[in-house]
Amino acid sequence: MRPLDCSLPAELEAREPPEARGLARDEVRLMVSCRQTDAIFHTNFRALPRFLAPGDLLVVNDSGTIPAALTAIRKNGDEFALHLSTRMASHIWAVEPRKTAVRAGERDELPDGGAVTFLAPHHGSTRLWRALVELPLPVFTYLGRWGKPIRYPYVTGEWPIEMYQTVYARNPGSAEMPSAGRPFSERVLSALAAWGVQVAAITLHAGVASLEEHEAPYEEWFEVPPATAAAVNAARRSCRRVVAVGTTVIRALESGSEPSGLVHEARGWTDLVVTPERRIRSADALLTGFHEPRATHLAMLEAIAGRRHLESAYDAALANGYLWHEFGDVHLIL
């Protein structure tokens, strides 16, 4: 099995939040794989502190998920789903008209007097468009009233936006949940603090996933605050581990890092794509979900874990029935 091109059995797709399966969010399964020894441990997310050491620095993404799915209506009355992906400027968004062909200049209605005008394909994407989005209310107020969380066909039923939030989300802006952080609870965070694990935050507003086309990630807005950059640099100077919670954290930290690994305060847009050919400089370990076969995020995992270890870990995940996607289980690569 090669993880960059494997088959995912349908029964391993998490179709609902763990709460709907009778679990607390911190009771999903956790697979821990150790690169140096190739040892693999199967446990529960509440056991996370056992695999970290006092002084380790956990870096999380505090971006909050927005209800970014709207219904657009054409002049002939036909409706289609419109996903707002990334806010590029005041009224300019990268958007995805789902399963619908649109043309430049097309203007369609949105609920309550809103409108979307498609301007041009977004940087040559086959799915995303740059669009003028005109709304009668401030954007988060409008989306709170008319938007829904982006949901893919493997998820059965509609779930409220709260199911798509991490407990530490502070800055709304992600079209899709930075899902590696979903299992964290106040209980787990308290246990980590008591054990001496430090926590720092970045912000990266995640756009829509490339599930169908497996396109390379495009630019996303991020911020590495001064305190987080200082915490990362201090940890690395004292040989303490920096554990990134999610690929979005890796992307943000790497976008603000020097080849030496020194991380700077940074804020702006990043189009960085992390691959095995580019060494990860800013983190020593990664907590992440299980990624879609052929997804570009797997190249980032290979950059930190190596191809052979990643193949072994994904073999174990498939054999042991771990669940994929945003409501699924998680993988700690040490």
Secondary structure, 3 states (H helix, E strand, C coil): CCHHHCCCCHHHECCCCHHHHCCCHHHCEEEEECCCCCCEEEEEHHHHHHHCCCCCEEEEECEEECCCEEEEECCCCCEEEEEEEEECCCCEEEEEECCCCCCCCCEEEEHHHEEEEEEEECCCCCCCEEEEEECCCCHHHHHHHHCECCCCCCCCCCCCHHHHCCCCCCEEEECCCCHHHCCCCHHHHHHHHHHCCEEEEEEECCCCCCCCCCCCCCCEEEEECHHHHHHHHHHHHCCCCEEEECHHHHHHHHHCECCCCCECCEEEEECCCCCCCCCCCCCCEEEEECCCCCCCHHHHHHHHHCHHHHHHHHHHHHHCCCCECCCCCEEEEC
